[in-house]
Amino acid sequence: MREVAQRAGVSVTTVSHVVNHKTEARIGPEARERVRQAVEELGYRPNALAKTLVQGTSPFIGLVADSIASTPFAGQIVHGAQEEAWRHGHVLLVTNTEGNQEAEERAIAMMLQYNVRGILYSRWYHREVEVPPALGETDSVLVNCYGRVGAGPAAVVPDEVDGGRRAAEILLRRGHRRIAFINTTTASPARSGRLQGYRQALAGAGIPVDEDLILEARPDQEGGYGIADDLLATGATGVCCHNDRMAMGLYDTIKERGLSIPQDLSVVGFDNQEVIAGHLHPSLSTVALPHYEMGAAGVRVLLGLQEVPAGGILTVPCPPVERDSVDGAAAPPTG
């Protein structure tokens, strides 16, 4: 700053007023222009950390995550948060801890030392978490996870019920009435929420829920592959799968049985994991987890730009993505 002042022929105080855009300071336009030219010629940049200490505010928002940076579809949380932070004049500082508690504690401590505006605390799949006590030292928002009811920071999570309902409605709109649901065997908000949404969709269409059409399998390709024969035995014309990986395994068994999708069975997944859903043959109709929107909403909540409902949890809708795996209802397939 002293070098800029010498080059422009003004005081250090004048330089400080110009670079900090203090329009109320009594500085003539000619002097301001000399300062701006000197700044450009010398490549001067203000010390952001020093400004933070003096002003008590920071342009940085921290994001502490477990594995989302190495999980392709969940990495959209970082993307959404980063772009929303930029829109509001902030920079995102990202730490990916891979679930290491010591690394997580050090990351939060470092961000607090830099006086960040606040911290987003995120997980790659939706679940309840133990909120680190250190988050109480600054503004914080949980993203794709939540703490115990009535305690801890606000949370932004996917609306699993909405997603389950929309998945079933893809099939209902094409005339399907005997619709199966393959749920995961793993307890989670997704397991209960998506099933609840499926039940709501059938009730809204005036269709009684047949419990024989609700099956369970591991939430992966092997689970979908292994449950296919049980599914075919139900006489369902369409099926909602807990996730896209399960649907991928189901595809394999259906083809092995000499049947085709969607002519013999319409299939809907969940997640919109592009590497799977967009590249299956036929491409998979599914419901997207709104990772980008959750990251962006987390920043808005942190900055006080978006309100959170009573109860402290903001749910983000899960949009349907319709592709080629659903056709009009036909006669039930047989294995």
C-alpha positions in Angstrom: 0.0 0.0 0.0 2.9 2.3 0.7 4.3 1.7 -2.8 0.9 2.5 -4.3 0.8 5.7 -2.3 4.3 6.7 -3.5 3.5 5.9 -7.1 0.3 7.9 -7.0 1.7 10.8 -4.9 -0.9 10.5 -2.2 -1.1 9.3 1.5 -1.5 5.7 2.6 -4.8 6.7 4.1 -6.0 7.9 0.7 -5.0 4.6 -0.9 -7.0 2.8 1.8 -10.1 4.9 1.1 -9.9 4.3 -2.6 -9.3 0.5 -2.6 -12.0 0.0 0.0 -14.5 2.1 -2.1 -15.2 4.7 0.7 -17.1 7.2 -1.5 -17.7 9.5 1.5 -14.0 10.3 1.8 -13.0 13.7 0.4 -10.8 12.6 -2.4 -10.9 14.3 -5.8 -11.5 12.3 -9.0 -8.0 13.0 -10.3 -6.4 11.5 -7.2 -8.7 8.5 -7.2 -7.7 7.8 -10.8 -4.0 8.0 -10.0 -4.5 5.5 -7.2 -6.4 3.1 -9.4 -3.7 3.3 -12.1 -0.9 2.7 -9.5 -2.9 -0.3 -8.1 -3.1 -1.8 -11.6 0.5 -1.1 -12.5 1.9 -2.6 -9.3 -0.6 -5.5 -9.1 -1.6 -4.6 -5.6 -4.1 -6.8 -3.8 -5.6 -5.9 -0.3 -4.8 -8.4 2.5 -8.2 -10.1 2.9 -7.2 -11.7 6.2 -6.2 -8.4 7.6 -9.4 -6.8 6.4 -11.3 -9.6 8.1 -9.6 -9.0 11.4 -10.2 -5.3 11.3 -13.8 -5.3 10.0 -15.0 -8.5 11.8 -16.5 -9.9 8.6 -15.2 -12.4 6.1 -15.8 -13.1 2.4 -15.2 -16.8 3.1 -17.8 -19.6 3.6 -16.5 -23.0 4.8 -17.8 -26.3 3.6 -16.8 -29.4 5.5 -17.8 -32.6 3.8 -17.1 -36.3 4.2 -17.0 -37.9 0.7 -19.0 -35.7 -1.6 -15.9 -34.5 -3.5 -15.2 -38.1 -4.5 -18.9 -39.1 -5.2 -19.8 -37.8 -8.7 -23.5 -37.0 -8.3 -23.2 -35.7 -4.7 -20.3 -33.4 -5.7 -23.0 -31.1 -7.1 -23.5 -29.9 -3.5 -20.1 -28.2 -3.8 -21.0 -26.9 -7.2 -24.3 -25.4 -6.1 -22.8 -23.9 -2.9 -19.8 -22.4 -4.8 -21.9 -20.7 -7.4 -24.4 -19.3 -4.9 -21.5 -18.0 -2.7 -20.0 -16.2 -5.7 -23.4 -14.6 -6.5 -23.4 -13.0 -3.1 -19.7 -11.9 -3.0 -18.3 -14.8 -1.0 -15.7 -17.5 -1.7 -16.2 -21.2 -0.8 -13.4 -23.0 1.2 -13.9 -26.7 0.8 -12.5 -29.5 2.9 -13.2 -33.1 2.1 -12.5 -35.2 5.2 -13.4 -38.7 3.9 -15.1 -39.3 7.3 -11.9 -38.8 9.3 -13.0 -37.2 12.6 -9.5 -35.7 13.4 -9.4 -34.2 9.9 -12.9 -32.8 10.4 -12.0 -31.2 13.7 -8.9 -29.6 12.3 -10.8 -28.3 9.2 -13.4 -26.6 11.4 -10.8 -25.2 13.7 -8.9 -23.7 10.7 -12.0 -22.2 9.3 -12.8 -20.6 12.7 -9.3 -19.2 12.9 -9.9 -17.5 9.5 -13.2 -16.0 10.9 -15.3 -17.5 8.1 -18.7 -16.1 7.6 -20.1 -19.5 8.4 -19.8 -23.2 7.8 -21.8 -25.7 5.7 -21.5 -29.2 7.1 -22.4 -31.8 4.6 -22.7 -35.6 4.1 -22.9 -37.5 0.8 -26.0 -39.3 1.7 -29.0 -38.1 3.7 -28.9 -39.1 7.4 -28.9 -38.0 11.0 -25.5 -36.8 12.3 -23.8 -35.9 15.6 -23.2 -32.2 15.1 -19.6 -31.2 16.0 -19.7 -28.9 19.0 -17.3 -26.4 17.3 -20.0 -25.5 14.8 -21.7 -23.7 17.6 -18.9 -21.1 17.5 -20.2 -19.6 14.2 -23.2 -19.6 11.9 -23.7 -23.0 10.4 -26.1 -25.0 8.2 -26.3 -28.8 7.8 -26.6 -29.9 4.1 -28.0 -33.4 3.2 -28.0 -34.3 6.8 -29.7 -33.2 10.1 -29.1 -33.2 13.8 -31.4 -34.3 16.6 -34.9 -32.8 16.4 -35.1 -29.4 18.1 -31.3 -29.0 18.5 -28.4 -27.8 16.5 -28.2 -25.8 13.2 -30.8 -25.5 10.5 -30.7 -28.3 7.9 -31.3 -28.5 4.2 -32.3 -32.0 3.0 -34.0 -33.6 0.0 -37.8 -34.1 0.2 -37.7 -37.9 0.1 -41.5 -38.2 0.4 -42.0 -35.8 -2.5 -39.5 -37.9 -4.5 -41.2 -41.2 -3.8 -44.5 -39.7 -4.8 -43.2 -38.3 -8.1 -41.5 -41.7 -9.0 -44.9 -43.5 -8.7 -46.7 -40.7 -10.6 -44.4 -41.2 -13.6 -46.0 -44.7 -13.9 -49.5 -43.6 -12.9 -49.5 -41.0 -15.7 -48.9 -43.8 -18.3 -51.8 -45.9 -17.1 -50.1 -48.3 -14.7 -52.2 -49.5 -11.8 -50.3 -52.5 -10.5 -47.1 -50.8 -9.4 -44.4 -52.5 -7.3 -42.0 -50.7 -5.0 -38.5 -52.2 -4.3 -37.2 -50.6 -1.1 -33.8 -50.8 0.5 -33.1 -53.1 3.4 -31.0 -50.3 5.0 -32.7 -48.0 7.5 -32.5 -44.4 6.4 -34.7 -41.3 5.8 -34.7 -42.3 2.1 -36.1 -45.8 3.0 -39.1 -44.5 4.9 -39.7 -41.3 3.0 -39.8 -42.7 -0.5 -42.1 -45.5 0.6 -44.4 -43.0 2.2 -44.4 -41.0 -1.1 -45.3 -44.1 -3.1 -48.2 -44.9 -0.8 -49.4 -41.3 -1.1 -49.3 -41.4 -4.9 -51.4 -44.6 -5.0 -53.9 -43.2 -2.5 -54.2 -40.0 -4.6 -55.0 -42.1 -7.6 -57.6 -44.1 -5.7 -55.6 -47.3 -5.8 -55.4 -49.5 -2.6 -51.9 -50.4 -1.6 -51.2 -54.1 -2.1 -48.5 -55.0 0.5 -47.4 -58.0 -1.8 -46.1 -55.4 -4.2 -43.7 -53.9 -1.7 -40.4 -55.8 -1.8 -37.0 -55.2 -0.2 -33.4 -55.7 -1.5 -29.9 -54.5 -1.0 -29.6 -51.0 -2.5 -27.1 -52.0 -5.2 -26.9 -53.8 -8.5 -26.8 -57.2 -7.0 -29.9 -56.4 -4.9 -31.8 -55.4 -8.0 -30.6 -58.5 -9.9 -31.6 -60.9 -7.1 -35.1 -59.5 -6.5 -36.2 -59.6 -10.1 -37.9 -63.0 -10.1 -39.9 -62.1 -6.9 -40.9 -58.9 -8.7 -42.1 -60.7 -11.8 -44.2 -63.1 -9.7 -46.3 -60.2 -8.4 -47.7 -59.4 -11.8 -46.6 -55.8 -11.6 -46.6 -53.8 -14.9 -44.3 -51.1 -13.5 -41.9 -50.8 -10.6 -40.3 -48.0 -8.6 -36.7 -48.9 -7.5 -35.1 -47.4 -4.4 -32.1 -46.2 -6.5 -30.6 -46.3 -10.0 -28.1 -49.0 -9.1 -30.9 -51.3 -8.0 -32.7 -50.6 -11.3 -29.5 -51.4 -13.2 -29.4 -54.9 -11.7 -33.1 -55.4 -12.4 -32.4 -54.6 -16.1 -29.9 -57.5 -16.3 -32.3 -60.1 -14.9 -35.3 -58.9 -17.0 -33.2 -59.3 -20.2 -32.0 -62.7 -19.1 -35.6 -63.8 -18.8 -36.3 -62.9 -22.4 -38.4 -59.9 -21.5 -37.9 -56.3 -22.5 -38.1 -52.8 -20.8 -40.4 -51.0 -21.1 -42.6 -53.2 -23.3 -43.0 -55.9 -20.6 -42.1 -53.9 -17.5 -41.7 -50.2 -16.9 -38.9 -49.2 -14.5 -38.3 -46.0 -12.6 -35.1 -45.4 -10.5 -34.1 -42.8 -8.0 -31.0 -40.5 -7.7 -30.5 -39.6 -11.4 -26.9 -40.9 -11.2 -26.0 -39.8 -14.8 -23.3 -42.4 -15.3 -26.0 -45.1 -14.8 -29.4 -43.6 -15.7 -28.4 -41.8 -18.9 -26.4 -44.8 -20.3 -28.7 -47.8 -19.7 -30.5 -49.2 -22.6 -33.2 -48.0 -22.7 -32.3 -44.9 -20.7 -33.7 -44.9 -17.2 -36.6 -42.7 -16.0 -35.8 -41.6 -12.5 -36.1 -38.9 -9.9 -33.2 -36.6 -9.2 -31.7 -35.9 -5.8 -31.4 -32.1 -5.8 -27.7 -31.9 -4.7 -27.0 -28.6 -6.6 -30.1 -27.0 -5.2 -29.3 -28.1 -1.6 -25.8 -26.6 -1.8 -27.2 -23.3 -3.1 -30.0 -23.3 -0.5 -27.5 -24.0 2.2 -25.6 -20.8 1.3 -28.8 -18.7 1.2 -29.9 -20.0 4.6 -26.4 -19.3 6.0 -26.5 -15.7 4.7 -30.1 -15.1 6.0 -31.4 -14.9 2.4 -33.9 -17.8 2.7 -36.1 -18.8 5.7 -36.3 -22.2 7.2 -39.7 -23.6 8.3 -40.5 -24.1 11.9 -38.6 -27.2 13.1 -35.4 -26.1 11.5 -35.5 -28.3 8.3 -35.8 -27.0 4.8 -36.8 -29.7 2.3 -35.9 -29.4 -1.4 -38.1 -31.0 -4.0 -36.8 -34.0 -6.0 -37.6 -33.4 -9.7 -38.6 -36.3 -12.0 -36.4 -37.1 -15.0 -38.4 -39.0 -17.7 -36.5 -41.0 -20.2 -37.3 -44.2 -22.1 -37.8 -47.0 -19.5 -41.5 -46.3 -19.0 -44.3 -47.2 -21.5 -48.0 -47.5 -21.2 -49.4 -50.3 -19.1 -49.5 -53.7 -20.8 -50.5 -57.2 -19.7 -48.4 -58.3 -16.6 -45.1 -60.0 -17.6 -44.4 -63.6 -16.6 -41.0 -65.0 -15.8 
